[in-house]
Amino acid sequence: MTSLTKKSRHDVTMLMWLMMGAFKKPRKQQLSCVQGTLPPNLFAIVRVSWFKQGKIYAVEEMSIEDAGDDTGEAVLGLFKEALKQGADVHSITACHPADIGIDP
């Protein structure tokens, strides 16, 4: 039977600790979109929270003006891209979320 030295045990422990971190489940992104009352020229107010190593490192908030029929599609594209990059997205829109393709 092979016995491990103190340094070998430490190396094995460190390797196991690193492996556990590598297989840790990724943080689940959040998406919330609610219909609300906004000024007439606004389509949505969107807040995007960016994460690094599981912690918030930046928050952006933007007001999106209503630019016609394509605005909902553009907002949905923004949501998808932010979620793909690991951000949380929260918004208030002038229309029902289902109208821009977000399932309840």
C-alpha positions in Angstrom: 0.0 0.0 0.0 1.3 3.4 -1.0 1.3 6.2 1.6 1.1 9.8 0.6 3.5 12.3 2.0 2.1 15.5 3.5 3.0 17.4 0.3 1.4 14.8 -1.9 -1.8 14.9 0.2 -1.8 18.7 -0.1 -1.3 18.4 -3.9 -4.2 15.9 -4.2 -6.4 18.1 -2.0 -5.6 21.2 -4.1 -6.3 19.3 -7.4 -9.7 18.1 -6.1 -10.6 21.6 -4.9 -9.7 23.0 -8.4 -11.7 20.3 -10.1 -14.8 20.9 -8.0 -14.6 24.6 -8.9 -14.3 23.7 -12.6 -17.4 21.6 -12.5 -19.4 24.0 -10.4 -22.8 24.7 -11.9 -23.0 28.1 -13.6 -25.1 30.8 -12.1 -28.6 30.8 -13.4 -29.5 34.1 -15.0 -32.6 36.0 -14.2 -35.1 37.5 -16.6 -38.0 39.6 -15.5 -40.2 41.6 -17.8 -43.4 43.3 -16.7 -45.8 45.6 -18.3 -46.0 49.1 -16.7 -46.9 52.7 -17.3 -44.2 54.6 -19.1 -43.9 58.1 -20.6 -45.5 58.2 -24.1 -42.1 58.2 -26.0 -40.6 55.2 -24.1 -41.0 51.5 -25.0 -39.0 50.0 -22.1 -36.7 50.7 -19.2 -34.1 47.9 -19.0 -31.6 47.1 -16.2 -28.8 44.7 -17.0 -26.6 43.4 -14.2 -23.2 42.0 -15.3 -21.4 39.3 -13.3 -17.8 38.3 -13.0 -16.8 35.2 -10.9 -20.4 35.0 -9.6 -20.5 38.6 -8.3 -22.1 41.7 -9.8 -19.4 44.0 -11.2 -21.5 46.4 -13.3 -25.1 47.5 -13.7 -26.5 49.3 -16.7 -29.9 50.9 -17.0 -31.2 52.2 -20.2 -34.4 53.9 -21.5 -35.4 52.6 -24.9 -37.5 54.9 -27.0 -40.4 53.6 -29.1 -39.1 53.5 -32.6 -42.0 51.7 -34.2 -42.8 48.1 -35.0 -39.2 46.8 -34.8 -38.6 48.1 -31.3 -40.0 44.9 -29.6 -37.8 42.7 -31.7 -34.7 44.8 -30.9 -35.4 44.7 -27.2 -35.8 40.9 -27.3 -32.5 40.7 -29.1 -30.9 42.8 -26.3 -32.4 40.5 -23.7 -31.1 37.3 -25.5 -27.6 38.7 -26.0 -27.2 39.9 -22.4 -28.5 36.5 -21.1 -26.1 34.7 -23.4 -23.2 36.6 -21.9 -24.3 35.7 -18.3 -26.2 38.9 -17.3 -29.4 39.3 -15.4 -32.1 41.4 -17.2 -35.0 43.2 -15.6 -37.4 45.5 -17.5 -40.6 47.4 -17.6 -42.2 47.6 -21.0 -45.1 49.5 -22.4 -46.6 46.3 -23.9 -47.3 42.9 -22.5 -44.1 40.7 -22.4 -45.8 38.1 -24.6 -46.1 40.7 -27.3 -42.3 40.8 -27.7 -41.8 37.1 -27.4 -41.3 36.5 -23.7 -43.2 33.6 -22.3 -44.7 34.0 -18.8 
